[in-house]
Amino acid sequence: MTYSTLISPAELLPHITDPDWLIMDCRADLTNRAAGRQIYEQGHLPGACYAHLEQDLSGPIIAGQTGRHPLPDMNTFIATLSTWGIDSHVQVVAYDDKGGAFAARLWWMLQTLGHEAVAVLDGGWPRWVREGHPTTTEETPRASRPFITPRLRPELLVTLDDVRDYYMQAPDYRLFDSRSADRYRGENETLDPVAGHIPGAISAPFAENLTADGEFLPIEQLHARFTTLFADIPTEQAIFYCGSGVTAAHNVLAVAHAGLGLPRLYAGSWSEWITQPDCPIATGE
């Protein structure tokens, strides 16, 4: 069986020593780049490798051109996947301790390369520990495997130029802001130098996909949430963004898990948008 959206701890447990399964620890802290690796070393799922948000899942920041987490060069990322031992036979399971906020980034990046056997651990590290499953501080060596020739899915990704020159004005497309509602309104902005949102965007905080325990809402609730948000547009005409292209992937994952297909993602997101003086900004509701 292939898992392509979410997987529970109970479903993962029998496979933690399977060489055709790979567990990726994606824990991170946006205010402390070293924190994710540090907590991985203090304890992680058996056999898990560590994916660093800035070093592995992002490319170099270019001042005045990119956002905070630009996508890495494709060939560089493919080499990283090969180092981790991911080929066409490997089921990848990503987890974090923030309800999937960071793990979804790896999930989405693999989806864009056509590797559909990737899922996020529902409830992540907190649920795994809470349910009493094994953990370790040991790092298990993993042999590299050549990543498959990517089956690129460019329809899942939109650029700043796409949004500015077309999608923002197109009535048959809709933009959704995945950040918290206060940041969408331009309040309490602590990560980016300019507050606000892309004009016309609708607030859709990714955190509203989760229960109080950090697990995804039941499928029927996610389905109801996004069919209401999408209203009269098909899923492929919905575009999600966030602060830097990370947590927007959480909404894409939730939509897919709800059985609605895959929407698009503006990976540069708000932190890229505000680098360009001709990109308009809105505040408030």
WOVEN-V923186 format. One record per backbone hydrogen bond with DSSP energy under -1.0 kcal/mol. CO is the residue of the C=O (numbers start at 1). NH is the residue of the N-H. If there is no record, write none. Layout:
# WOVEN-V923186
co: [CO | CO]
nh: [NH | NH]
This chain:
# WOVEN-V923186
co: [5 | 7 | 8 | 9 | 12 | 13 | 15 | 18 | 20 | 22 | 23 | 24 | 25 | 29 | 32 | 34 | 35 | 36 | 37 | 38 | 44 | 45 | 49 | 52 | 52 | 62 | 62 | 70 | 73 | 74 | 75 | 76 | 77 | 78 | 79 | 80 | 81 | 82 | 87 | 91 | 92 | 93 | 94 | 95 | 96 | 98 | 100 | 102 | 103 | 104 | 105 | 106 | 107 | 108 | 110 | 111 | 112 | 113 | 114 | 116 | 117 | 119 | 120 | 121 | 123 | 124 | 125 | 126 | 127 | 128 | 129 | 136 | 153 | 154 | 156 | 159 | 160 | 161 | 162 | 162 | 163 | 166 | 166 | 170 | 174 | 175 | 176 | 177 | 178 | 180 | 181 | 182 | 185 | 197 | 198 | 202 | 205 | 206 | 207 | 209 | 211 | 215 | 218 | 219 | 220 | 221 | 222 | 223 | 224 | 225 | 226 | 227 | 230 | 234 | 235 | 237 | 238 | 239 | 240 | 241 | 242 | 243 | 246 | 248 | 249 | 250 | 251 | 252 | 253 | 254 | 255 | 256 | 264 | 265 | 265 | 268 | 269 | 269 | 270 | 272 | 273 | 276 | 282]
nh: [120 | 122 | 12 | 13 | 15 | 16 | 18 | 21 | 91 | 93 | 49 | 95 | 51 | 32 | 35 | 38 | 39 | 40 | 41 | 42 | 136 | 48 | 25 | 56 | 57 | 65 | 66 | 59 | 77 | 78 | 79 | 80 | 81 | 82 | 83 | 84 | 86 | 145 | 90 | 22 | 119 | 24 | 121 | 26 | 125 | 101 | 104 | 105 | 107 | 108 | 109 | 110 | 111 | 112 | 115 | 114 | 153 | 151 | 116 | 118 | 92 | 94 | 7 | 124 | 127 | 128 | 129 | 130 | 131 | 133 | 132 | 44 | 156 | 157 | 265 | 163 | 164 | 165 | 166 | 167 | 168 | 169 | 170 | 173 | 239 | 202 | 241 | 204 | 206 | 184 | 185 | 187 | 284 | 282 | 201 | 177 | 208 | 209 | 210 | 217 | 214 | 211 | 222 | 223 | 224 | 225 | 226 | 227 | 228 | 229 | 230 | 231 | 233 | 237 | 238 | 174 | 264 | 176 | 266 | 178 | 270 | 271 | 249 | 252 | 253 | 254 | 255 | 256 | 257 | 258 | 260 | 259 | 240 | 158 | 267 | 272 | 272 | 273 | 274 | 275 | 276 | 279 | 197]
